[in-house]
Amino acid sequence: MRVAREPDVSGVADPYAHVERCDHLTDEGRCRLAARAPDADREFTRRLRERDYRCPYGDPATDGSWQDCPELTHVERADACARCGLDEVRDGLGEDRPLLETHHLVYPDGDGPAHEIAVTLCRWCHATVHDSWGAIADDVAPDPEAIAEREHRVGRQQREADFETAAERRE
């Protein structure tokens, strides 16, 4: 049984609450890792091969949970911050830092497996969570500096998208 902890430097009490499905899980409910990399964990692969590679950990019909899987990997790939909702505006020129970053959560201590669980946060919320005074579940608005940076990028994109004929450029 999982026991939720108080938020710590990860900014979340239960990292597994952010796992919708394992990155190895196919749409058919099979484990991609066991099928494609059987030598990664031979015992794990043997158990899943007996089940036709069907994952027992994310299947609601079983008693398994994501936390029990020794090979769990979940990296959220969102276009908005999980904490404040700021949406990403990509820099087409690649000169600026992304507005959104991946935040790796603290895994359980003890005998359990180490899992890769990550959520998407804007870099302002990421800093707040790492400073240990903010939690991912906080209901907050985007930082004013984050909004300004986002709007600056949107304006720059709109200027770049404006069509200008060669004759207009020469004038």
N, C-alpha and C positions, 0 to 999 in steps of 0.2 A: 504494500500500500504506500502511495506517495504521501509525503507530508510536506505541505507548503511551508516555506521558511519566510522570515522577514526579508524584505528587499535588502540587498547588499550592493557591492560595487557593480553588480550586473544590472541593477535597477529593476529586478523582477523577483517575486517570491517563488514562482514555479516556472522554470524555463520550458517545461513540457507543455504548459498551457498554450504556448505559441506554436506548437507543432500540429499542423493540419494533416500532413502526411509526410512520410519519409521521402527524400529525394531519390532513393533507389526503387521506390514502388512504381510499377507500371499502372496504366489505367485498368488493366485486367486483374490487378491485385497480386501480381507476381513480383518477386524480388529480382531486380535487374543486376544487383551486385553478385548474388549467388549464381546467376546464370552466366554472366560475362566474365567474372573473375573468381572461378572456383578455388583457386589456390590462396586467395586472400585470407580465408578462414575455412579450412577444410571441414571441421566439425559443423559449423554453421551451414555450409553448403550441403553437406550430407543430410542434415535435418530438413532443409527446405526441398532438396531433391525428392525426398520421400513424400513430400506434400505437393509434388509437381510445381515446385518453386513458389507456391502460394504463401504469402506472408501471414503468419499467425498474429503478428503484433498490432497491426492496424485494422484487423478484421473485427467489426462489431459483433460478429457471431461467436467469437472466441473470448476468453478471459484475458488475453494478452493486452499489453499496453505498450506504447512507444518506448517508455522508459525501460522496458525489459529487453528490448532488442540490442544485441551487442554491436550492431553495425549501423545504428541510426545516424543519419545525416539529414539535417534540415536547414537550409539556408533560404530564408524568405527573400524573394526577388520582387519587391514592391516598387511602385512608382510614387509612393507617398510615405511620409514619416509615420511610423506606428504610434508615435506619442502625440504629435501636434497636427499631423495631417498635411504638412507642407508637401506640395507635389514637386517632382523633379522637373527641371528645365535643363536639358542637355546643352552643353556648349559645343556647337558644331565645329569650332576651331580647335577644341581640345586644350585651350590655354588656362582655363579656370578649374579649380577643384570642383568635384561634383557636390551638389547640395546634399545628397543623400549618401550615407555610409552604412556598411554592415557592422552591426554590434553583436559580438559573440557573448553569449550568456554563460553564467557560471554553472557548471555541471555539479551533480551531487557528489559529495565526498563519500569515502568509504569503499566498499567492495564493488559497487556498481560500475558498469562500463563508462568510459569517457565518451561523451557524445558531442557532435558538432551541431549546435543549435544557434542560429543567428537570426536577428530581425533587422529591418531597415529603419534607420533613424536619420533625421537631418543632422548635419554636423553640430548644430547648436544644442539640440536635445542630447546628442551623443556626449557632448562635453558636460552637460548638466548631469546626466546619469553617471558619468565617470567621476564627477566631483562628489558623488555619493549623497546628494541632497534631492535628487529627482528620481522618480520611478517611471518605468515605461507606461504603466497604467494611469498615470496622472492625466487629468483632463485639462490640457493647456492649449493656448493659442500659439501659433508660430511666433518666434522671436521677431521683433521689428527689424532687426538687422537681416534676418533670413528673408523676410518679405521684401525688403529693399533689394537684396541681391537677386532674388527671383525676378522681380519686376525689371531690374536692370537687364537681365538676360532676355526677358521677353521683348523688351524694347529693342535690344540689339538684334534679335532675330527678326523682328518686324522690319527694321531698317535694311537688313541684309536681303530680305525677301522682296523689297520694293524693286519693281522693274524700271530700269533706266536704259534708254536706247543709247547706242554708240554716239549719236549726234548730241544727246543731252550730256553725256560724259565729257565730250570734247569742249563743250562750252564752259 
